[in-house]
Amino acid sequence: MGVLRLAWLELRRFRGPLPRLVPVMLMLVPTLYGALYLWSNWDPYGKLGEVPVAFVNEDRPVDVRGQHIDAGGRLTAVIRQDENFDWKVTDAKEARRGLDDGDYHFIVTVPPDFSATLATTASPQPRQAKLYMTLDDANGFIIGKMAEIAKTELQQQISATAQSTLVQQSYGQTGVLKEQLTRSADGVRELAAGLGQVPEDELRAEAEQLADGLTRLDESVPAPPAPQAAQGDAQVLGAPVVVEVSNVHPAGLYGRGLAPFFFGIALWVFGLVGYLLLRPYNPRALAGRAGAVKVAIAGWLPVAALGVLAAFVLYAVVELGLDLDADDPGPSLLLIALAAATFVAIAQFLRAALGAVGDVVVLVLLMLQLTSCGGLYPVTTTPAPFQALHPVLPMTYLVNGLRVTLTGGDGARLGVAFAVLGGYLVVALIATTFVVRHRRMWTMASLKPAVDL
């Protein structure tokens, strides 16, 4: 028998509607993996306009030299028109709640003294105003890097606002000088015209009034800065506003920020490999007197136990070798143990129900979760199908939970992660139990299976 015929006979082993799909699905795996992943990450920075960000304006306008300065209001108006992010103008309390819950990816706050400080740019002692940007790595690590775009954009908007304020200040100051000069000139003209007919005491009073006007005029003109202060003043005028960035729960390192995502990949792959080597249920137990529940759990338990141990080994290696330094190690270990057991249960169900096709489905689900769990970029930057899958797939909740346990964050999100993963575990085991019960309904095909060639 020739090589080609032997190869063809190997492919013919896949008989029946589902088995025949195995070669086709295997052929599509590279396309699915490459195309889906590229699609989900094709242009994340181009979709930052869909990333929700809170903007809080606490600025108090001021009146300086007859001019009303409302720099915070101007900046708010500009932000409302900005399309780089999905800006949500709100108050401080709502902004912080949204940041804790993950509804906002970061907060930009205009402090109460923003206008007052910015108004000093036209004074002899200018001071640098501040804006505050608050991040939280519990909402994703890479979004902090994306926030640099917002910081740059804010600097540009602020510079324009500061220049407008400076012009407004200068115009106001010029108006005051012009008015004083006009009054002084009128006084001089009146004095000159009346020299011959004004009594001496009135002439003296007019002169004193003119001298007082000139004195006030001199005082209104800012004195040139001292040589030591000139450089500092130039720096403030060149950058009138600075954006101070803080992080509520900083991951610190790139690896720590992405650890939840890669933990999820590792534990899901274990479930796939586990049932390539072990059976989803024991055929002898299927033919025996043991109940369907016992058979299903007996098929899940050894792989799940190995998965939990594998998760602990992974954690130990990352902790000791890479200094993971989790914010809360205990819940981190419990969460990855639950995730390992859950992912194994899902793989067991698909393998038991679909056979070899189930292995391919597990692989496809891995690809979908890589693109939909928001492990790298915010899910709002992905196409609509991945956003729809985001709250449905289990890896999303492992990633969200580990972000809380590794870097800190809202405990409510951790509770949701435990509840959802636990729910998936129970549902998968129940589904496998029904598959085992169905397998006990013997048919002629099962009693006399087709011979593999």
Secondary structure as the mmCIF struct_conf table of DSSP 4:
data_model
#
loop_
_struct_conf.conf_type_id
_struct_conf.id
_struct_conf.beg_label_comp_id
_struct_conf.beg_label_asym_id
_struct_conf.beg_label_seq_id
_struct_conf.end_label_comp_id
_struct_conf.end_label_asym_id
_struct_conf.end_label_seq_id
HELX_RH_AL_P HELX_RH_AL_P1 VAL A 3 ARG A 12
TURN_TY1_P TURN_TY1_P1 ARG A 13 ARG A 13
BEND BEND1 GLY A 16 GLY A 16
TURN_TY1_P TURN_TY1_P2 PRO A 17 ARG A 20
HELX_RH_AL_P HELX_RH_AL_P2 LEU A 21 SER A 40
TURN_TY1_P TURN_TY1_P3 ASN A 41 ASN A 41
BEND BEND2 TRP A 42 PRO A 44
HELX_RH_3T_P HELX_RH_3T_P1 TYR A 45 GLU A 50
BEND BEND3 VAL A 51 VAL A 51
STRN STRN1 PRO A 52 ASN A 57
STRN STRN2 VAL A 62 VAL A 64
TURN_TY1_P TURN_TY1_P4 ARG A 65 GLY A 66
STRN STRN3 GLN A 67 ILE A 69
HELX_RH_AL_P HELX_RH_AL_P3 ALA A 71 GLN A 81
BEND BEND4 ASN A 84 PHE A 85
STRN STRN4 ASP A 86 THR A 90
HELX_RH_AL_P HELX_RH_AL_P4 ALA A 92 ASP A 101
TURN_TY1_P TURN_TY1_P5 GLY A 102 GLY A 102
BEND BEND5 ASP A 103 HIS A 105
STRN STRN5 PHE A 106 VAL A 110
TURN_TY1_P TURN_TY1_P6 PRO A 112 ASP A 113
HELX_RH_AL_P HELX_RH_AL_P5 PHE A 114 LEU A 118
HELX_RH_3T_P HELX_RH_3T_P2 ALA A 119 ALA A 122
BEND BEND6 SER A 123 GLN A 125
STRN STRN6 ALA A 129 LEU A 135
HELX_RH_3T_P HELX_RH_3T_P3 ASP A 137 ASN A 139
BEND BEND7 PHE A 141 PHE A 141
HELX_RH_AL_P HELX_RH_AL_P6 ILE A 142 ALA A 193
TURN_TY1_P TURN_TY1_P7 GLY A 194 GLN A 197
BEND BEND8 VAL A 198 VAL A 198
HELX_RH_AL_P HELX_RH_AL_P7 GLU A 200 SER A 220
BEND BEND9 VAL A 221 VAL A 221
HELX_LH_PP_P HELX_LH_PP_P1 PRO A 222 ALA A 226
HELX_RH_AL_P HELX_RH_AL_P8 PRO A 227 GLY A 238
BEND BEND10 ALA A 239 ALA A 239
STRN STRN7 VAL A 241 ASN A 247
BEND BEND11 VAL A 248 HIS A 249
BEND BEND12 LEU A 253 LEU A 253
HELX_RH_AL_P HELX_RH_AL_P9 TYR A 254 LEU A 277
BEND BEND13 LEU A 278 LEU A 278
BEND BEND14 PRO A 280 TYR A 281
HELX_RH_AL_P HELX_RH_AL_P10 PRO A 283 ALA A 287
BEND BEND15 GLY A 288 ARG A 289
HELX_RH_AL_P HELX_RH_AL_P11 ALA A 292 LEU A 322
BEND BEND16 ASP A 327 ASP A 327
HELX_RH_AL_P HELX_RH_AL_P12 PRO A 329 LEU A 354
TURN_TY1_P TURN_TY1_P8 GLY A 355 GLY A 355
HELX_RH_AL_P HELX_RH_AL_P13 ALA A 356 SER A 372
BEND BEND17 CYS A 373 CYS A 373
BEND BEND18 GLY A 375 TYR A 377
HELX_RH_3T_P HELX_RH_3T_P4 VAL A 379 THR A 381
BEND BEND19 THR A 382 THR A 382
HELX_RH_AL_P HELX_RH_AL_P14 ALA A 384 LEU A 389
TURN_TY1_P TURN_TY1_P9 HIS A 390 VAL A 392
BEND BEND20 LEU A 393 LEU A 393
TURN_TY1_P TURN_TY1_P10 PRO A 394 PRO A 394
HELX_RH_AL_P HELX_RH_AL_P15 MET A 395 THR A 407
HELX_RH_AL_P HELX_RH_AL_P16 GLY A 411 ARG A 439
TURN_TY1_P TURN_TY1_P11 ARG A 440 ARG A 440
BEND BEND21 MET A 441 MET A 441
HELX_RH_AL_P HELX_RH_AL_P17 MET A 444 LEU A 447
BEND BEND22 LYS A 448 LYS A 448
HELX_LH_PP_P HELX_LH_PP_P2 PRO A 449 ASP A 452
#
